[in-house]
Protein backbone atom coordinates (compact mmCIF):
# COMPACT_ATOMS: atom_id res chain seq x y z
CA UNK A 1 0.00 0.00 0.00
CA UNK A 2 1.37 3.36 -1.00
CA UNK A 3 1.36 6.91 0.29
CA UNK A 4 1.72 10.18 -1.58
CA UNK A 5 2.12 13.62 -0.02
CA UNK A 6 -0.12 15.77 -2.24
CA UNK A 7 0.36 19.15 -0.56
CA UNK A 8 1.89 20.22 2.71
CA UNK A 9 -1.00 18.64 4.60
CA UNK A 10 -3.01 16.38 2.26
CA UNK A 11 -1.91 12.74 2.04
CA UNK A 12 -3.21 10.10 -0.39
CA UNK A 13 -3.31 6.54 0.87
CA UNK A 14 -3.33 3.93 -1.90
CA UNK A 15 -4.66 0.45 -1.15
CA UNK A 16 -4.97 -0.98 -4.67
CA UNK A 17 -4.89 -4.62 -3.57
CA UNK A 18 -7.48 -4.16 -0.81
CA UNK A 19 -10.41 -2.13 -2.18
CA UNK A 20 -13.14 -1.14 0.24
CA UNK A 21 -15.94 -3.66 0.65
CA UNK A 22 -18.84 -1.41 -0.28
CA UNK A 23 -17.75 0.91 -3.13
CA UNK A 24 -14.45 -0.67 -4.14
CA UNK A 25 -12.48 2.48 -3.33
CA UNK A 26 -8.73 1.99 -3.90
CA UNK A 27 -7.34 5.24 -2.47
CA UNK A 28 -8.35 8.11 -0.23
CA UNK A 29 -7.03 11.62 0.35
CA UNK A 30 -6.75 12.66 3.99
CA UNK A 31 -6.92 16.42 4.59
CA UNK A 32 -6.74 18.04 8.02
CA UNK A 33 -10.21 18.45 9.52
CA UNK A 34 -12.00 16.85 6.54
CA UNK A 35 -14.13 13.72 6.89
CA UNK A 36 -15.85 13.39 3.51
CA UNK A 37 -17.67 10.47 1.88
CA UNK A 38 -14.44 8.86 0.66
CA UNK A 39 -12.83 9.07 4.10
CA UNK A 40 -15.96 7.55 5.68
CA UNK A 41 -15.94 4.80 3.03
CA UNK A 42 -12.24 4.00 3.50
CA UNK A 43 -12.37 3.94 7.31
CA UNK A 44 -15.72 2.14 7.54
CA UNK A 45 -15.25 -0.51 4.87
CA UNK A 46 -11.55 -1.27 4.63
CA UNK A 47 -9.21 0.61 6.95
CA UNK A 48 -11.37 0.82 10.09
CA UNK A 49 -8.90 -1.31 12.04
CA UNK A 50 -6.13 1.23 11.43
CA UNK A 51 -8.25 4.14 12.66
CA UNK A 52 -9.30 2.03 15.66
CA UNK A 53 -5.64 1.40 16.50
CA UNK A 54 -4.87 5.11 16.28
CA UNK A 55 -7.90 5.98 18.44
CA UNK A 56 -6.87 3.35 21.02
CA UNK A 57 -3.33 4.71 21.05
CA UNK A 58 -4.62 8.25 21.70
CA UNK A 59 -7.36 7.47 24.23
CA UNK A 60 -6.45 4.13 25.79
CA UNK A 61 -10.11 3.13 25.38
CA UNK A 62 -10.84 -0.52 24.60
CA UNK A 63 -11.51 -1.65 21.07
CA UNK A 64 -15.08 -2.34 20.06
CA UNK A 65 -15.08 -5.07 17.43
CA UNK A 66 -18.25 -5.82 15.53
CA UNK A 67 -18.45 -9.50 14.66
CA UNK A 68 -20.81 -11.24 12.25
CA UNK A 69 -21.97 -14.86 12.42
CA UNK A 70 -21.98 -17.15 9.43
CA UNK A 71 -24.14 -20.16 8.57
CA UNK A 72 -21.33 -22.41 9.80
CA UNK A 73 -21.69 -20.91 13.28
CA UNK A 74 -18.31 -19.17 13.04
CA UNK A 75 -17.90 -15.51 13.93
CA UNK A 76 -15.64 -13.07 12.08
CA UNK A 77 -14.79 -9.44 12.73
CA UNK A 78 -16.31 -6.96 10.27
CA UNK A 79 -15.65 -3.55 11.86
CA UNK A 80 -13.31 -2.12 14.48
CA UNK A 81 -13.56 1.07 16.54
CA UNK A 82 -13.08 2.04 20.20
CA UNK A 83 -15.63 2.13 23.00
CA UNK A 84 -16.00 5.48 24.77
CA UNK A 85 -16.35 5.68 28.57
CA UNK A 86 -20.10 6.20 28.13
CA UNK A 87 -20.42 2.99 26.09
CA UNK A 88 -20.66 4.42 22.58
CA UNK A 89 -18.69 3.18 19.59
CA UNK A 90 -16.26 5.80 18.27
CA UNK A 91 -15.28 5.44 14.63
CA UNK A 92 -14.99 7.65 11.55
CA UNK A 93 -18.72 8.46 11.87
CA UNK A 94 -18.27 9.77 15.40
CA UNK A 95 -19.67 8.48 18.67
CA UNK A 96 -22.72 6.29 18.11
CA UNK A 97 -24.51 3.21 19.36
CA UNK A 98 -22.92 0.05 17.97
CA UNK A 99 -26.28 -0.99 16.48
CA UNK A 100 -25.85 1.85 13.94
CA UNK A 101 -22.67 0.19 12.65
CA UNK A 102 -24.56 -3.11 12.61
CA UNK A 103 -27.42 -1.57 10.60
CA UNK A 104 -24.96 -0.58 7.86
CA UNK A 105 -23.99 -4.24 7.49
CA UNK A 106 -27.30 -5.97 8.15
CA UNK A 107 -27.92 -6.62 4.44
CA UNK A 108 -25.05 -9.14 4.57
CA UNK A 109 -27.20 -11.33 6.83
CA UNK A 110 -26.28 -13.21 9.96
CA UNK A 111 -26.23 -12.06 13.53
CA UNK A 112 -23.96 -9.39 14.95
CA UNK A 113 -22.34 -8.81 18.32
CA UNK A 114 -20.00 -6.24 19.80
CA UNK A 115 -16.88 -7.58 21.49
CA UNK A 116 -14.96 -5.46 24.00
CA UNK A 117 -11.24 -5.97 23.28
CA UNK A 118 -9.01 -4.23 25.84
CA UNK A 119 -5.54 -4.55 24.29
CA UNK A 120 -3.63 -4.48 21.03
CA UNK A 121 -2.50 -8.07 21.69
CA UNK A 122 -6.08 -9.34 21.91
CA UNK A 123 -7.11 -7.33 18.84
CA UNK A 124 -4.20 -8.63 16.81
CA UNK A 125 -5.07 -12.20 17.86
CA UNK A 126 -8.58 -11.61 16.42
CA UNK A 127 -6.90 -10.50 13.18
CA UNK A 128 -4.92 -13.74 13.09
CA UNK A 129 -1.57 -12.08 13.76
CA UNK A 130 1.03 -14.00 15.80
CA UNK A 131 1.45 -13.51 19.53
CA UNK A 132 4.09 -10.91 20.23
CA UNK A 133 3.08 -8.66 17.33
CA UNK A 134 4.16 -5.16 18.45
CA UNK A 135 1.46 -2.66 19.40
CA UNK A 136 2.78 -0.44 16.62
CA UNK A 137 2.07 -3.08 13.93
CA UNK A 138 -0.69 -0.97 12.40
CA UNK A 139 1.77 1.84 11.65
CA UNK A 140 3.57 -0.46 9.21
CA UNK A 141 0.56 -0.83 6.92
CA UNK A 142 1.51 2.42 5.15
CA UNK A 143 4.85 4.17 4.74
CA UNK A 144 5.35 7.70 6.08
CA UNK A 145 3.50 10.03 6.19
CA UNK A 146 0.54 7.58 6.17
CA UNK A 147 0.53 6.68 9.89
CA UNK A 148 0.83 10.36 10.87
CA UNK A 149 -2.13 11.22 8.61
CA UNK A 150 -4.20 8.43 10.21
CA UNK A 151 -3.22 9.70 13.69
CA UNK A 152 -4.29 13.22 12.64
CA UNK A 153 -7.65 11.81 11.49
CA UNK A 154 -8.01 9.97 14.80
CA UNK A 155 -7.32 13.17 16.77
CA UNK A 156 -9.91 15.01 14.64
CA UNK A 157 -12.52 12.27 15.18
CA UNK A 158 -11.81 12.03 18.90
CA UNK A 159 -11.88 15.77 19.49
CA UNK A 160 -15.13 16.24 17.56
CA UNK A 161 -17.09 13.30 18.88
CA UNK A 162 -15.67 11.97 22.11
CA UNK A 163 -17.72 12.52 25.22
CA UNK A 164 -14.58 13.04 27.29
CA UNK A 165 -12.10 15.86 26.83
CA UNK A 166 -8.84 14.34 25.61
CA UNK A 167 -5.27 15.32 26.17
CA UNK A 168 -3.98 14.56 22.67
CA UNK A 169 -0.27 14.22 22.14
Secondary structure as UniProt FT lines:
FT   STRAND          2..5
FT   STRAND          11..14
FT   TURN            16..17
FT   TURN            21..23
FT   STRAND          27..30
FT   TURN            32..33
FT   HELIX           37..44
FT   TURN            45..46
FT   HELIX           48..59
FT   STRAND          63..69
FT   TURN            71..72
FT   STRAND          75..83
FT   TURN            85..86
FT   STRAND          89..91
FT   TURN            92..93
FT   STRAND          94..96
FT   HELIX           98..105
FT   HELIX           106..108
FT   STRAND          112..117
FT   HELIX           120..126
FT   TURN            127..128
FT   TURN            131..132
FT   HELIX           135..141
FT   TURN            144..145
FT   HELIX           146..161
//
